[in-house]
């Protein structure tokens, strides 16, 4: 469910863009991201770090887009976010007790440490690729194509990646330890 709520601002951005253009869509995305962070805090009494980082990036790049009337800034936002997450994944292998992906996903998964490290690296590579693809679309296609790619392309790639990850993980999930209470 969190996966879908993470795409809430993107979906509203897409709708607003199709209706009124890039600048209204940027304002809508900023407001939607603020609402997303606020609702999460009201429900959980804590912030989701990835949503908070995304909010501040969209506030900075979206704000620059609106202030300077230059759509390049909002177009760079997905690349910056993806690359920041890639860096965080890579650094987490050396800083902290466990890789970032393990901290985010380990609630229901029992995997060997080397599988967590490999999965963390795979996610970092995916984030790098997704950020790079965004740049490719920005500089080789028009804004309409970029907006469609931002919603359908990035969402589709993420879903395909998660499904492929599921198949990979099925081979490596270790059975949970059972305790005998007689």
N, C-alpha and C positions, 0 to 999 in steps of 0.2 A: 504493500500500500504506500509506503514511503516513496518508493520509486515513482509512482504516479503523482504524488503531491509535489515531488521535486520538479515535475514538468508543468505544474500549474502556471507559473509566470510565463513560461515559453508559449503555452497554448493561448493565454490571454494576449501576449505580444503578437502572435500570429493573427488572431482575430482582429485586433485593433489595427494592425498593419494593413490587412486586406480592406478594412473599413475606411481608415483615415490616413494611412501613411506611417512612415518611420518615426516621426517625432512624437506623435500621439502614442504610438505603440511603445516607444521607449518610456514615456511617462507612465503608461499602464504597467509595464514590466517592473518599474521601480516600485510603484504602489503595490502590485501583487506580491512582490518579493518581501516588502515590509509586512504585509498582511500574513504571509506565510510564516515569517519569523515570529510575529506577534502571536498568532494562533498556537504555534508550537509551544511558545513560552507559557501562554495561558493554560494550555492543556497539561504540560509536563513540569512547569515551574523551573525549567532550564532551557538553555539554547542548544540547538543542533549546530555543531561547529561548521559543517559544510554549508548549511543554509545561511549562517551568519556571514561566512566568508563570501558566498555568492552575493548576498545582499550588499555588502560593502563594495564589492567589485562593480556590481550593476549601478550602485549609487554613484560611484566615482566615474565610471565610463559612460553611464547613461546621462549623468549630470553634465559631463563634458560634451556629449552629443547635443544635448538641449541648449546649453549655454553657447557653444561655438557654432551650432547649426551644422555640424559635420557628422554624418552617419558612420564614418570610419571608426569612431571610438566604440560605438555599440556593437559594431561588427567584430571588433577585436575581443570583446568580453568573453565569448566562449573559449577562445584560444588561451587567454590569460588564466581563466578558471581551470581549464583542463591541464595546462602546464603547471600551475601551482599544485594541483592534486598529484600530478606525476612526481614533482619534486618532493612533496610530502611523503608519498609512498616510498621513494628511494631513500630519503633521509631516515625514515622510520626503521629501516633495516639496521641502522647504526646508532640511532638515538632511541632510547626507551627500551622497554623490556620485550616488546614484540612488534612485528611489522603492523603498519596501519590497517591493512586489510584484515588481519587476524583480529585486531581490536574491534573492527566494525562488524565482522561476520561470525565471530567464534561462538556466539551465543548458542547455536544449535548444531555446530559442526565440530567434530573431533578429527583433526588432521595432524599428521606429523609436522614438526617444525620446518623441515625442508620443503614440504608441500606449501606451507603458509608463505615461506620466503619466495618460492617460485611463483605462487599466485600473486603475491604483492608486486613482483617484478613484471608479471604479465599485465596487471592493472596499470602500472606506471607506463608501460609501452602503449597500452590502449589509449590512455589519456594523452600521451605525446602524439600518437597518430590522429586522434580526434581533433586536437588543437591544430595540427598541421593541415588536415583536410579542410578545416574551417578557413585557414588562410588561403589555401588553394582556391576555394570557392569565392572568397572575397575578391581576389585579384584576377579571377578569370571569368567571372559571370556577373550579371546585373543583380541589383538589390532584390528583385522578386525571386530570383533563383536562390539567392543566399537565404532569404526568409524561409522558403520551402525546405531548403537543405537543413536549416537550423531546427525546424520542427521534425520533418519526416526523415531526413537523412540521419541526423544525430540520434533521434529516438530509435529509428530502425537499427542503426549500428549498435547502439547500446543494448537493445533487446536481443539481437543476434549474439552479441558478445556474452551476455548473461546466460543465454541458452547453451552456448558452447562451453562456458565455464561450468555449467551444471553437468554436462556430459563428462567433462574432465574430472570434476570432483567426485562423481559417482564411482570412479575407479579408485579413489584414494581415501574415501571416508572410512575411518576406523570405527568399529563398533564401540558403543558407549560401555564404560565399565559398569558392571552390575554388582550390587552388594547383596549378600544373603543375610536376611534378617529372619531368624527362626525363633 
